[in-house]
Amino acid sequence: MIEQIRTALIVALVAGGVFFTFVSATGVLRLPDVYARAHTASQTDTLGAGLALAGVALAMGWQSATVITALLLVFIFVTNPTAAHAIARAAYESGVEPWDERERGGGER
Amino acid sequence: MSLVNDVLLLAAAAFVVLAIAMLYRVVKGPTMQDRVLAVNVLGTNTVVILALLAAGLDEPWFLDIALVYALLNFLMSIAISKFTVERGGII
């Protein structure tokens, strides 16, 4: 019984990770400028990686490798938004113009 | 346990497909920052793929490679962001 609950939880967590990473990939491919792309990359990619790594940690069970997985999860939660913030700030300081509503239709995708 | 391994390997395959889709933005991206952002997302996907393979194939030492790759990925993003702003600076 407890094993079935654990299997269902692993499947749900990994499926959630795949879903949020799909949302992140769609956003990075389709959104109009670098600031919107940085936003979707930092939010949904962190959530997708976190859910998938939680599923992996649950599938590993009680062994020493689970500690490394938990460390990786905490590390990705800290560093991924920091990197996206640094990239967006670098884009602003090197003079990239934000996308405007008036450019609709003529904007580059 | 076999079902869990199959699910983990299938999810790794889906992550590989999504990581390859990022290469479109790396090639096309209008600015330098678009390319860095796409490579950063691709690196995060690679870390998750390595962790899923470590659990799915039952080889825990893949996680060490994933940890080192996550560190290098973060350092790459910060370094290129800083380099494109003040070219020829300290880093």
N, CA and C atoms of all chains as a GROMACS GRO file, in nm:
protein
  600
    1MET      N    1   0.083  -0.120   0.000
    1MET     CA    2   0.000   0.000   0.000
    1MET      C    3   0.086   0.125   0.000
    2ILE      N    4   0.183   0.128   0.095
    2ILE     CA    5   0.269   0.248   0.104
    2ILE      C    6   0.356   0.258  -0.020
    3GLU      N    7   0.388   0.140  -0.077
    3GLU     CA    8   0.472   0.141  -0.199
    3GLU      C    9   0.395   0.199  -0.317
    4GLN      N   10   0.264   0.168  -0.325
    4GLN     CA   11   0.183   0.223  -0.434
    4GLN      C   12   0.168   0.374  -0.422
    5ILE      N   13   0.150   0.421  -0.298
    5ILE     CA   14   0.139   0.566  -0.278
    5ILE      C   15   0.268   0.635  -0.321
    6ARG      N   16   0.382   0.572  -0.286
    6ARG     CA   17   0.512   0.630  -0.322
    6ARG      C   18   0.529   0.633  -0.474
    7THR      N   19   0.490   0.525  -0.542
    7THR     CA   20   0.501   0.522  -0.688
    7THR      C   21   0.414   0.630  -0.752
    8ALA      N   22   0.291   0.644  -0.702
    8ALA     CA   23   0.201   0.747  -0.757
    8ALA      C   24   0.257   0.886  -0.735
    9LEU      N   25   0.318   0.908  -0.618
    9LEU     CA   26   0.375   1.040  -0.588
    9LEU      C   27   0.495   1.069  -0.679
   10ILE      N   28   0.578   0.966  -0.704
   10ILE     CA   29   0.694   0.986  -0.793
   10ILE      C   30   0.646   1.022  -0.934
   11VAL      N   31   0.545   0.946  -0.983
   11VAL     CA   32   0.494   0.972  -1.118
   11VAL      C   33   0.435   1.112  -1.128
   12ALA      N   34   0.360   1.154  -1.023
   12ALA     CA   35   0.299   1.288  -1.026
   12ALA      C   36   0.405   1.397  -1.025
   13LEU      N   37   0.509   1.382  -0.941
   13LEU     CA   38   0.613   1.485  -0.933
   13LEU      C   39   0.690   1.497  -1.064
   14VAL      N   40   0.727   1.381  -1.124
   14VAL     CA   41   0.805   1.386  -1.247
   14VAL      C   42   0.720   1.441  -1.362
   15ALA      N   43   0.589   1.403  -1.364
   15ALA     CA   44   0.501   1.457  -1.469
   15ALA      C   45   0.484   1.608  -1.454
   16GLY      N   46   0.474   1.656  -1.328
   16GLY     CA   47   0.468   1.800  -1.306
   16GLY      C   48   0.595   1.869  -1.352
   17GLY      N   49   0.710   1.808  -1.329
   17GLY     CA   50   0.836   1.866  -1.375
   17GLY      C   51   0.843   1.876  -1.526
   18VAL      N   52   0.798   1.770  -1.596
   18VAL     CA   53   0.797   1.774  -1.742
   18VAL      C   54   0.701   1.881  -1.793
   19PHE      N   55   0.584   1.895  -1.725
   19PHE     CA   56   0.487   1.994  -1.769
   19PHE      C   57   0.542   2.136  -1.756
   20PHE      N   58   0.602   2.168  -1.638
   20PHE     CA   59   0.650   2.305  -1.619
   20PHE      C   60   0.770   2.334  -1.707
   21THR      N   61   0.854   2.232  -1.735
   21THR     CA   62   0.964   2.257  -1.828
   21THR      C   63   0.913   2.279  -1.969
   22PHE      N   64   0.802   2.212  -2.004
   22PHE     CA   65   0.740   2.237  -2.134
   22PHE      C   66   0.689   2.381  -2.144
   23VAL      N   67   0.628   2.430  -2.034
   23VAL     CA   68   0.581   2.570  -2.032
   23VAL      C   69   0.699   2.665  -2.049
   24SER      N   70   0.811   2.633  -1.980
   24SER     CA   71   0.930   2.717  -1.989
   24SER      C   72   0.986   2.719  -2.130
   25ALA      N   73   0.991   2.602  -2.196
   25ALA     CA   74   1.044   2.595  -2.332
   25ALA      C   75   0.955   2.673  -2.428
   26THR      N   76   0.822   2.660  -2.411
   26THR     CA   77   0.730   2.735  -2.497
   26THR      C   78   0.750   2.885  -2.480
   27GLY      N   79   0.766   2.930  -2.353
   27GLY     CA   80   0.785   3.071  -2.327
   27GLY      C   81   0.914   3.123  -2.388
   28VAL      N   82   1.024   3.048  -2.370
   28VAL     CA   83   1.152   3.095  -2.423
   28VAL      C   84   1.148   3.098  -2.576
   29LEU      N   85   1.075   3.008  -2.638
   29LEU     CA   86   1.070   3.010  -2.784
   29LEU      C   87   0.974   3.115  -2.837
   30ARG      N   88   0.866   3.149  -2.766
   30ARG     CA   89   0.758   3.228  -2.825
   30ARG      C   90   0.746   3.371  -2.775
   31LEU      N   91   0.795   3.403  -2.655
   31LEU     CA   92   0.772   3.538  -2.601
   31LEU      C   93   0.856   3.642  -2.676
   32PRO      N   94   0.811   3.770  -2.676
   32PRO     CA   95   0.866   3.866  -2.772
   32PRO      C   96   1.004   3.923  -2.740
   33ASP      N   97   1.041   3.946  -2.613
   33ASP     CA   98   1.173   4.005  -2.592
   33ASP      C   99   1.246   3.936  -2.478
   34VAL      N  100   1.370   3.980  -2.454
   34VAL     CA  101   1.459   3.905  -2.364
   34VAL      C  102   1.411   3.914  -2.219
   35TYR      N  103   1.341   4.023  -2.182
   35TYR     CA  104   1.297   4.036  -2.043
   35TYR      C  105   1.184   3.938  -2.013
   36ALA      N  106   1.088   3.924  -2.106
   36ALA     CA  107   0.980   3.826  -2.088
   36ALA      C  108   1.036   3.685  -2.086
   37ARG      N  109   1.136   3.660  -2.170
   37ARG     CA  110   1.196   3.526  -2.172
   37ARG      C  111   1.270   3.497  -2.042
   38ALA      N  112   1.338   3.598  -1.987
   38ALA     CA  113   1.407   3.578  -1.859
   38ALA      C  114   1.307   3.549  -1.748
   39HIS      N  115   1.192   3.616  -1.753
   39HIS     CA  116   1.089   3.592  -1.651
   39HIS      C  117   1.039   3.448  -1.656
   40THR      N  118   1.002   3.400  -1.777
   40THR     CA  119   0.949   3.263  -1.784
   40THR      C  120   1.057   3.160  -1.755
   41ALA      N  121   1.181   3.190  -1.796
   41ALA     CA  122   1.288   3.094  -1.770
   41ALA      C  123   1.314   3.082  -1.620
   42SER      N  124   1.315   3.196  -1.548
   42SER     CA  125   1.347   3.187  -1.406
   42SER      C  126   1.233   3.124  -1.327
   43GLN      N  127   1.108   3.152  -1.365
   43GLN     CA  128   0.998   3.098  -1.284
   43GLN      C  129   0.970   2.951  -1.314
   44THR      N  130   0.929   2.923  -1.438
   44THR     CA  131   0.882   2.786  -1.464
   44THR      C  132   0.995   2.686  -1.473
   45ASP      N  133   1.115   2.732  -1.513
   45ASP     CA  134   1.224   2.636  -1.522
   45ASP      C  135   1.270   2.594  -1.382
   46THR      N  136   1.271   2.690  -1.289
   46THR     CA  137   1.306   2.654  -1.151
   46THR      C  138   1.204   2.556  -1.093
   47LEU      N  139   1.074   2.584  -1.119
   47LEU     CA  140   0.970   2.496  -1.065
   47LEU      C  141   0.977   2.357  -1.128
   48GLY      N  142   0.999   2.351  -1.262
   48GLY     CA  143   1.007   2.221  -1.328
   48GLY      C  144   1.124   2.139  -1.279
   49ALA      N  145   1.242   2.203  -1.269
   49ALA     CA  146   1.359   2.130  -1.220
   49ALA      C  147   1.341   2.088  -1.076
   50GLY      N  148   1.279   2.175  -0.993
   50GLY     CA  149   1.258   2.140  -0.853
   50GLY      C  150   1.167   2.021  -0.837
   51LEU      N  151   1.054   2.019  -0.913
   51LEU     CA  152   0.962   1.906  -0.901
   51LEU      C  153   1.027   1.777  -0.949
   52ALA      N  154   1.100   1.784  -1.063
   52ALA     CA  155   1.163   1.662  -1.115
   52ALA      C  156   1.269   1.610  -1.019
   53LEU      N  157   1.347   1.702  -0.958
   53LEU     CA  158   1.450   1.656  -0.864
   53LEU      C  159   1.388   1.602  -0.736
   54ALA      N  160   1.271   1.656  -0.695
   54ALA     CA  161   1.202   1.599  -0.579
   54ALA      C  162   1.155   1.457  -0.610
   55GLY      N  163   1.106   1.435  -0.733
   55GLY     CA  164   1.069   1.299  -0.774
   55GLY      C  165   1.187   1.205  -0.772
   56VAL      N  166   1.303   1.254  -0.819
   56VAL     CA  167   1.424   1.169  -0.819
   56VAL      C  168   1.465   1.136  -0.676
   57ALA      N  169   1.459   1.237  -0.586
   57ALA     CA  170   1.498   1.212  -0.447
   57ALA      C  171   1.406   1.111  -0.381
   58LEU      N  172   1.276   1.115  -0.417
   58LEU     CA  173   1.182   1.018  -0.362
   58LEU      C  174   1.206   0.879  -0.420
   59ALA      N  175   1.246   0.872  -0.547
   59ALA     CA  176   1.271   0.742  -0.609
   59ALA      C  177   1.399   0.679  -0.558
   60MET      N  178   1.497   0.762  -0.515
   60MET     CA  179   1.623   0.708  -0.466
   60MET      C  180   1.605   0.633  -0.335
   61GLY      N  181   1.513   0.681  -0.251
   61GLY     CA  182   1.494   0.615  -0.123
   61GLY      C  183   1.601   0.655  -0.023
   62TRP      N  184   1.619   0.572   0.082
   62TRP     CA  185   1.715   0.606   0.186
   62TRP      C  186   1.853   0.559   0.147
   63GLN      N  187   1.931   0.646   0.085
   63GLN     CA  188   2.073   0.618   0.062
   63GLN      C  189   2.146   0.751   0.055
   64SER      N  190   2.279   0.742   0.045
   64SER     CA  191   2.357   0.865   0.058
   64SER      C  192   2.340   0.955  -0.064
   65ALA      N  193   2.303   0.897  -0.180
   65ALA     CA  194   2.287   0.979  -0.300
   65ALA      C  195   2.169   1.074  -0.289
   66THR      N  196   2.072   1.042  -0.203
   66THR     CA  197   1.957   1.129  -0.185
   66THR      C  198   1.997   1.265  -0.130
   67VAL      N  199   2.103   1.264  -0.046
   67VAL     CA  200   2.151   1.390   0.010
   67VAL      C  201   2.203   1.480  -0.102
   68ILE      N  202   2.274   1.421  -0.199
   68ILE     CA  203   2.325   1.499  -0.312
   68ILE      C  204   2.209   1.556  -0.393
   69THR      N  205   2.102   1.476  -0.410
   69THR     CA  206   1.987   1.525  -0.485
   69THR      C  207   1.921   1.643  -0.415
   70ALA      N  208   1.910   1.634  -0.281
   70ALA     CA  209   1.850   1.745  -0.207
   70ALA      C  210   1.936   1.870  -0.215
   71LEU      N  211   2.070   1.851  -0.208
   71LEU     CA  212   2.161   1.965  -0.224
   71LEU      C  213   2.145   2.029  -0.362
   72LEU      N  214   2.132   1.945  -0.464
   72LEU     CA  215   2.115   1.994  -0.602
   72LEU      C  216   1.986   2.074  -0.614
   73LEU      N  217   1.879   2.027  -0.547
   73LEU     CA  218   1.750   2.096  -0.551
   73LEU      C  219   1.762   2.235  -0.488
   74VAL      N  220   1.824   2.243  -0.369
   74VAL     CA  221   1.840   2.373  -0.302
   74VAL      C  222   1.927   2.464  -0.387
   75PHE      N  223   2.033   2.408  -0.445
   75PHE     CA  224   2.125   2.488  -0.524
   75PHE      C  225   2.056   2.546  -0.648
   76ILE      N  226   1.975   2.465  -0.716
   76ILE     CA  227   1.905   2.515  -0.835
   76ILE      C  228   1.801   2.620  -0.797
   77PHE      N  229   1.735   2.601  -0.681
   77PHE     CA  230   1.637   2.702  -0.636
   77PHE      C  231   1.705   2.835  -0.608
   78VAL      N  232   1.831   2.834  -0.564
   78VAL     CA  233   1.898   2.961  -0.535
   78VAL      C  234   1.958   3.022  -0.661
   79THR      N  235   2.028   2.940  -0.743
   79THR     CA  236   2.109   2.998  -0.850
   79THR      C  237   2.032   3.030  -0.976
   80ASN      N  238   1.923   2.960  -1.007
   80ASN     CA  239   1.858   2.980  -1.136
   80ASN      C  240   1.793   3.118  -1.146
   81PRO      N  241   1.717   3.167  -1.046
   81PRO     CA  242   1.667   3.304  -1.055
   81PRO      C  243   1.777   3.409  -1.049
   82THR      N  244   1.887   3.379  -0.976
   82THR     CA  245   1.997   3.474  -0.973
   82THR      C  246   2.059   3.492  -1.111
   83ALA      N  247   2.077   3.381  -1.182
   83ALA     CA  248   2.136   3.389  -1.317
   83ALA      C  249   2.042   3.463  -1.411
   84ALA      N  250   1.911   3.438  -1.401
   84ALA     CA  251   1.817   3.507  -1.489
   84ALA      C  252   1.816   3.656  -1.460
   85HIS      N  253   1.825   3.693  -1.331
   85HIS     CA  254   1.831   3.834  -1.294
   85HIS      C  255   1.957   3.900  -1.351
   86ALA      N  256   2.071   3.831  -1.342
   86ALA     CA  257   2.196   3.888  -1.393
   86ALA      C  258   2.189   3.906  -1.544
   87ILE      N  259   2.126   3.809  -1.614
   87ILE     CA  260   2.116   3.819  -1.760
   87ILE      C  261   2.026   3.936  -1.799
   88ALA      N  262   1.911   3.951  -1.728
   88ALA     CA  263   1.820   4.061  -1.761
   88ALA      C  264   1.884   4.196  -1.731
   89ARG      N  265   1.960   4.203  -1.621
   89ARG     CA  266   2.027   4.329  -1.590
   89ARG      C  267   2.136   4.362  -1.691
   90ALA      N  268   2.208   4.258  -1.738
   90ALA     CA  269   2.309   4.280  -1.841
   90ALA      C  270   2.245   4.328  -1.970
   91ALA      N  271   2.126   4.274  -2.002
   91ALA     CA  272   2.055   4.319  -2.123
   91ALA      C  273   2.015   4.465  -2.109
   92TYR      N  274   1.967   4.505  -1.990
   92TYR     CA  275   1.927   4.645  -1.970
   92TYR      C  276   2.048   4.738  -1.979
   93GLU      N  277   2.160   4.698  -1.919
   93GLU     CA  278   2.274   4.788  -1.917
   93GLU      C  279   2.346   4.794  -2.051
   94SER      N  280   2.326   4.693  -2.138
   94SER     CA  281   2.386   4.702  -2.270
   94SER      C  282   2.288   4.759  -2.371
   95GLY      N  283   2.173   4.813  -2.325
   95GLY     CA  284   2.090   4.894  -2.412
   95GLY      C  285   1.986   4.821  -2.494
   96VAL      N  286   1.938   4.702  -2.448
   96VAL     CA  287   1.832   4.634  -2.521
   96VAL      C  288   1.699   4.700  -2.487
   97GLU      N  289   1.624   4.742  -2.590
   97GLU     CA  290   1.496   4.809  -2.567
   97GLU      C  291   1.390   4.707  -2.531
   98PRO      N  292   1.304   4.736  -2.429
   98PRO     CA  293   1.191   4.645  -2.400
   98PRO      C  294   1.091   4.645  -2.514
   99TRP      N  295   1.022   4.534  -2.531
   99TRP     CA  296   0.922   4.519  -2.636
   99TRP      C  297   0.804   4.609  -2.604
  100ASP      N  298   0.747   4.671  -2.709
  100ASP     CA  299   0.637   4.766  -2.691
  100ASP      C  300   0.513   4.713  -2.761
  101GLU      N  301   0.397   4.755  -2.708
  101GLU     CA  302   0.270   4.710  -2.767
  101GLU      C  303   0.256   4.759  -2.911
  102ARG      N  304   0.315   4.874  -2.943
  102ARG     CA  305   0.300   4.930  -3.079
  102ARG      C  306   0.376   4.850  -3.182
  103GLU      N  307   0.471   4.769  -3.136
  103GLU     CA  308   0.549   4.691  -3.234
  103GLU      C  309   0.478   4.562  -3.273
  104ARG      N  310   0.356   4.543  -3.223
  104ARG     CA  311   0.285   4.417  -3.250
  104ARG      C  312   0.269   4.396  -3.400
  105GLY      N  313   0.305   4.277  -3.445
  105GLY     CA  314   0.298   4.247  -3.587
  105GLY      C  315   0.432   4.266  -3.653
  106GLY      N  316   0.504   4.372  -3.616
  106GLY     CA  317   0.633   4.392  -3.677
  106GLY      C  318   0.747   4.339  -3.592
  107GLY      N  319   0.714   4.293  -3.469
  107GLY     CA  320   0.819   4.248  -3.379
  107GLY      C  321   0.881   4.117  -3.425
  108GLU      N  322   1.006   4.095  -3.382
  108GLU     CA  323   1.072   3.972  -3.419
  108GLU      C  324   1.041   3.863  -3.319
  109ARG      N  325   1.025   3.744  -3.366
  109ARG     CA  326   0.998   3.632  -3.277
  109ARG      C  327   1.120   3.543  -3.269
  110MET      N  328   0.906  -0.164  -0.895
  110MET     CA  329   1.020  -0.076  -0.914
  110MET      C  330   1.049  -0.056  -1.061
  111SER      N  331   1.012  -0.152  -1.143
  111SER     CA  332   1.037  -0.139  -1.287
  111SER      C  333   0.955  -0.027  -1.348
  112LEU      N  334   0.832  -0.009  -1.297
  112LEU     CA  335   0.746   0.099  -1.348
  112LEU      C  336   0.809   0.235  -1.321
  113VAL      N  337   0.864   0.250  -1.200
  113VAL     CA  338   0.926   0.378  -1.164
  113VAL      C  339   1.045   0.407  -1.255
  114ASN      N  340   1.127   0.302  -1.282
  114ASN     CA  341   1.243   0.322  -1.369
  114ASN      C  342   1.199   0.362  -1.509
  115ASP      N  343   1.093   0.297  -1.560
  115ASP     CA  344   1.043   0.332  -1.694
  115ASP      C  345   0.995   0.477  -1.698
  116VAL      N  346   0.922   0.518  -1.593
  116VAL     CA  347   0.872   0.656  -1.589
  116VAL      C  348   0.988   0.756  -1.587
  117LEU      N  349   1.092   0.726  -1.508
  117LEU     CA  350   1.205   0.818  -1.499
  117LEU      C  351   1.279   0.828  -1.632
  118LEU      N  352   1.298   0.714  -1.701
  118LEU     CA  353   1.368   0.718  -1.829
  118LEU      C  354   1.285   0.789  -1.936
  119LEU      N  355   1.152   0.771  -1.931
  119LEU     CA  356   1.064   0.839  -2.026
  119LEU      C  357   1.067   0.990  -2.005
  120ALA      N  358   1.067   1.031  -1.876
  120ALA     CA  359   1.076   1.174  -1.846
  120ALA      C  360   1.210   1.230  -1.893
  121ALA      N  361   1.319   1.151  -1.881
  121ALA     CA  362   1.449   1.196  -1.930
  121ALA      C  363   1.444   1.219  -2.081
  122ALA      N  364   1.374   1.130  -2.154
  122ALA     CA  365   1.360   1.146  -2.299
  122ALA      C  366   1.284   1.274  -2.332
  123ALA      N  367   1.177   1.303  -2.256
  123ALA     CA  368   1.101   1.427  -2.279
  123ALA      C  369   1.187   1.549  -2.252
  124PHE      N  370   1.269   1.544  -2.147
  124PHE     CA  371   1.358   1.657  -2.117
  124PHE      C  372   1.461   1.676  -2.228
  125VAL      N  373   1.509   1.566  -2.290
  125VAL     CA  374   1.605   1.578  -2.401
  125VAL      C  375   1.540   1.651  -2.518
  126VAL      N  376   1.414   1.616  -2.548
  126VAL     CA  377   1.344   1.683  -2.659
  126VAL      C  378   1.330   1.832  -2.631
  127LEU      N  379   1.292   1.868  -2.506
  127LEU     CA  380   1.275   2.010  -2.472
  127LEU      C  381   1.408   2.084  -2.473
  128ALA      N  382   1.518   2.015  -2.436
  128ALA     CA  383   1.649   2.081  -2.440
  128ALA      C  384   1.693   2.105  -2.583
  129ILE      N  385   1.663   2.012  -2.674
  129ILE     CA  386   1.700   2.032  -2.814
  129ILE      C  387   1.621   2.148  -2.873
  130ALA      N  388   1.495   2.166  -2.829
  130ALA     CA  389   1.415   2.278  -2.879
  130ALA      C  390   1.476   2.411  -2.840
  131MET      N  391   1.552   2.416  -2.730
  131MET     CA  392   1.618   2.541  -2.689
  131MET      C  393   1.722   2.586  -2.791
  132LEU      N  394   1.777   2.492  -2.870
  132LEU     CA  395   1.883   2.528  -2.964
  132LEU      C  396   1.834   2.625  -3.070
  133TYR      N  397   1.700   2.628  -3.095
  133TYR     CA  398   1.645   2.726  -3.188
  133TYR      C  399   1.674   2.867  -3.139
  134ARG      N  400   1.653   2.892  -3.009
  134ARG     CA  401   1.675   3.026  -2.954
  134ARG      C  402   1.824   3.058  -2.947
  135VAL      N  403   1.907   2.955  -2.925
  135VAL     CA  404   2.051   2.979  -2.923
  135VAL      C  405   2.098   3.026  -3.060
  136VAL      N  406   2.047   2.964  -3.168
  136VAL     CA  407   2.092   3.000  -3.302
  136VAL      C  408   2.031   3.133  -3.344
  137LYS      N  409   1.901   3.154  -3.318
  137LYS     CA  410   1.829   3.267  -3.377
  137LYS      C  411   1.838   3.393  -3.293
  138GLY      N  412   1.844   3.375  -3.157
  138GLY     CA  413   1.833   3.485  -3.063
  138GLY      C  414   1.890   3.617  -3.109
  139PRO      N  415   1.811   3.726  -3.109
  139PRO     CA  416   1.861   3.851  -3.167
  139PRO      C  417   1.977   3.910  -3.088
  140THR      N  418   1.973   3.900  -2.955
  140THR     CA  419   2.080   3.959  -2.875
  140THR      C  420   2.164   3.851  -2.809
  141MET      N  421   2.277   3.894  -2.756
  141MET     CA  422   2.367   3.803  -2.684
  141MET      C  423   2.297   3.743  -2.563
  142GLN      N  424   2.216   3.826  -2.493
  142GLN     CA  425   2.154   3.779  -2.368
  142GLN      C  426   2.052   3.669  -2.395
  143ASP      N  427   1.985   3.674  -2.513
  143ASP     CA  428   1.892   3.566  -2.548
  143ASP      C  429   1.965   3.433  -2.556
  144ARG      N  430   2.084   3.437  -2.617
  144ARG     CA  431   2.160   3.312  -2.632
  144ARG      C  432   2.206   3.260  -2.496
  145VAL      N  433   2.254   3.352  -2.410
  145VAL     CA  434   2.299   3.308  -2.277
  145VAL      C  435   2.184   3.247  -2.199
  146LEU      N  436   2.065   3.312  -2.208
  146LEU     CA  437   1.948   3.262  -2.136
  146LEU      C  438   1.908   3.123  -2.185
  147ALA      N  439   1.911   3.103  -2.318
  147ALA     CA  440   1.874   2.972  -2.373
  147ALA      C  441   1.975   2.866  -2.332
  148VAL      N  442   2.105   2.901  -2.330
  148VAL     CA  443   2.206   2.803  -2.287
  148VAL      C  444   2.191   2.771  -2.139
  149ASN      N  445   2.147   2.873  -2.060
  149ASN     CA  446   2.124   2.850  -1.917
  149ASN      C  447   2.009   2.752  -1.894
  150VAL      N  448   1.899   2.772  -1.968
  150VAL     CA  449   1.785   2.679  -1.956
  150VAL      C  450   1.826   2.539  -2.002
  151LEU      N  451   1.907   2.533  -2.110
  151LEU     CA  452   1.955   2.402  -2.158
  151LEU      C  453   2.041   2.333  -2.053
  152GLY      N  454   2.123   2.411  -1.983
  152GLY     CA  455   2.207   2.352  -1.879
  152GLY      C  456   2.126   2.300  -1.762
  153THR      N  457   2.021   2.374  -1.724
  153THR     CA  458   1.933   2.324  -1.617
  153THR      C  459   1.866   2.194  -1.659
  154ASN      N  460   1.822   2.189  -1.789
  154ASN     CA  461   1.763   2.065  -1.838
  154ASN      C  462   1.863   1.951  -1.833
  155THR      N  463   1.990   1.980  -1.865
  155THR     CA  464   2.092   1.875  -1.862
  155THR      C  465   2.112   1.821  -1.720
  156VAL      N  466   2.111   1.912  -1.621
  156VAL     CA  467   2.125   1.867  -1.481
  156VAL      C  468   2.010   1.774  -1.443
  157VAL      N  469   1.886   1.812  -1.483
  157VAL     CA  470   1.771   1.728  -1.448
  157VAL      C  471   1.778   1.594  -1.521
  158ILE      N  472   1.826   1.596  -1.649
  158ILE     CA  473   1.839   1.470  -1.723
  158ILE      C  474   1.939   1.378  -1.654
  159LEU      N  475   2.052   1.434  -1.608
  159LEU     CA  476   2.152   1.351  -1.539
  159LEU      C  477   2.096   1.293  -1.411
  160ALA      N  478   2.016   1.372  -1.335
  160ALA     CA  479   1.958   1.321  -1.211
  160ALA      C  480   1.856   1.211  -1.240
  161LEU      N  481   1.774   1.232  -1.346
  161LEU     CA  482   1.674   1.129  -1.381
  161LEU      C  483   1.743   1.000  -1.425
  162LEU      N  484   1.853   1.012  -1.501
  162LEU     CA  485   1.925   0.892  -1.543
  162LEU      C  486   1.991   0.823  -1.424
  163ALA      N  487   2.039   0.902  -1.328
  163ALA     CA  488   2.101   0.841  -1.208
  163ALA      C  489   2.002   0.755  -1.133
  164ALA      N  490   1.875   0.804  -1.123
  164ALA     CA  491   1.774   0.724  -1.052
  164ALA      C  492   1.720   0.613  -1.142
  165GLY      N  493   1.704   0.641  -1.273
  165GLY     CA  494   1.642   0.542  -1.362
  165GLY      C  495   1.732   0.425  -1.393
  166LEU      N  496   1.862   0.452  -1.412
  166LEU     CA  497   1.956   0.344  -1.442
  166LEU      C  498   2.022   0.288  -1.316
  167ASP      N  499   1.990   0.349  -1.198
  167ASP     CA  500   2.043   0.306  -1.070
  167ASP      C  501   2.196   0.317  -1.064
  168GLU      N  502   2.246   0.433  -1.109
  168GLU     CA  503   2.389   0.460  -1.101
  168GLU      C  504   2.408   0.595  -1.032
  169PRO      N  505   2.421   0.593  -0.899
  169PRO     CA  506   2.415   0.720  -0.824
  169PRO      C  507   2.531   0.816  -0.852
  170TRP      N  508   2.640   0.769  -0.912
  170TRP     CA  509   2.754   0.860  -0.932
  170TRP      C  510   2.727   0.960  -1.043
  171PHE      N  511   2.619   0.945  -1.120
  171PHE     CA  512   2.583   1.049  -1.216
  171PHE      C  513   2.553   1.182  -1.146
  172LEU      N  514   2.510   1.174  -1.019
  172LEU     CA  515   2.470   1.295  -0.947
  172LEU      C  516   2.589   1.386  -0.920
  173ASP      N  517   2.710   1.328  -0.906
  173ASP     CA  518   2.829   1.412  -0.888
  173ASP      C  519   2.852   1.498  -1.011
  174ILE      N  520   2.837   1.434  -1.130
  174ILE     CA  521   2.853   1.510  -1.255
  174ILE      C  522   2.747   1.618  -1.264
  175ALA      N  523   2.623   1.587  -1.221
  175ALA     CA  524   2.515   1.686  -1.226
  175ALA      C  525   2.546   1.805  -1.136
  176LEU      N  526   2.603   1.779  -1.018
  176LEU     CA  527   2.636   1.888  -0.925
  176LEU      C  528   2.743   1.980  -0.984
  177VAL      N  529   2.850   1.920  -1.040
  177VAL     CA  530   2.956   2.000  -1.102
  177VAL      C  531   2.901   2.078  -1.220
  178TYR      N  532   2.811   2.015  -1.298
  178TYR     CA  533   2.756   2.083  -1.415
  178TYR      C  534   2.670   2.201  -1.374
  179ALA      N  535   2.594   2.187  -1.264
  179ALA     CA  536   2.512   2.299  -1.219
  179ALA      C  537   2.599   2.416  -1.176
  180LEU      N  538   2.709   2.387  -1.106
  180LEU     CA  539   2.801   2.495  -1.066
  180LEU      C  540   2.859   2.566  -1.187
  181LEU      N  541   2.906   2.489  -1.286
  181LEU     CA  542   2.966   2.550  -1.405
  181LEU      C  543   2.865   2.631  -1.484
  182ASN      N  544   2.740   2.583  -1.487
  182ASN     CA  545   2.634   2.652  -1.560
  182ASN      C  546   2.606   2.789  -1.499
  183PHE      N  547   2.596   2.794  -1.367
  183PHE     CA  548   2.572   2.921  -1.298
  183PHE      C  549   2.688   3.017  -1.319
  184LEU      N  550   2.810   2.964  -1.309
  184LEU     CA  551   2.928   3.050  -1.327
  184LEU      C  552   2.935   3.103  -1.470
  185MET      N  553   2.895   3.021  -1.568
  185MET     CA  554   2.895   3.064  -1.708
  185MET      C  555   2.798   3.180  -1.728
  186SER      N  556   2.677   3.170  -1.672
  186SER     CA  557   2.578   3.277  -1.689
  186SER      C  558   2.629   3.408  -1.629
  187ILE      N  559   2.679   3.402  -1.505
  187ILE     CA  560   2.725   3.524  -1.438
  187ILE      C  561   2.843   3.584  -1.514
  188ALA      N  562   2.938   3.499  -1.557
  188ALA     CA  563   3.058   3.550  -1.622
  188ALA      C  564   3.026   3.616  -1.755
  189ILE      N  565   2.939   3.553  -1.837
  189ILE     CA  566   2.909   3.612  -1.968
  189ILE      C  567   2.825   3.738  -1.952
  190SER      N  568   2.733   3.740  -1.851
  190SER     CA  569   2.656   3.862  -1.827
  190SER      C  570   2.748   3.977  -1.791
  191LYS      N  571   2.845   3.951  -1.706
  191LYS     CA  572   2.936   4.058  -1.666
  191LYS      C  573   3.026   4.097  -1.782
  192PHE      N  574   3.068   4.000  -1.861
  192PHE     CA  575   3.160   4.029  -1.971
  192PHE      C  576   3.094   4.113  -2.079
  193THR      N  577   2.964   4.091  -2.106
  193THR     CA  578   2.900   4.168  -2.213
  193THR      C  579   2.873   4.311  -2.170
  194VAL      N  580   2.869   4.341  -2.039
  194VAL     CA  581   2.845   4.478  -1.996
  194VAL      C  582   2.975   4.558  -1.997
  195GLU      N  583   3.074   4.511  -1.923
  195GLU     CA  584   3.202   4.582  -1.921
  195GLU      C  585   3.307   4.493  -1.986
  196ARG      N  586   3.317   4.503  -2.116
  196ARG     CA  587   3.408   4.418  -2.191
  196ARG      C  588   3.552   4.456  -2.158
  197GLY      N  589   3.630   4.358  -2.119
  197GLY     CA  590   3.767   4.386  -2.082
  197GLY      C  591   3.782   4.423  -1.936
  198GLY      N  592   3.674   4.402  -1.856
  198GLY     CA  593   3.682   4.430  -1.714
  198GLY      C  594   3.760   4.323  -1.642
  199ILE      N  595   3.732   4.310  -1.513
  199ILE     CA  596   3.810   4.215  -1.434
  199ILE      C  597   3.775   4.072  -1.472
  200ILE      N  598   3.652   4.051  -1.523
  200ILE     CA  599   3.615   3.914  -1.563
  200ILE      C  600   3.545   3.920  -1.697
   0.00000   0.00000   0.00000
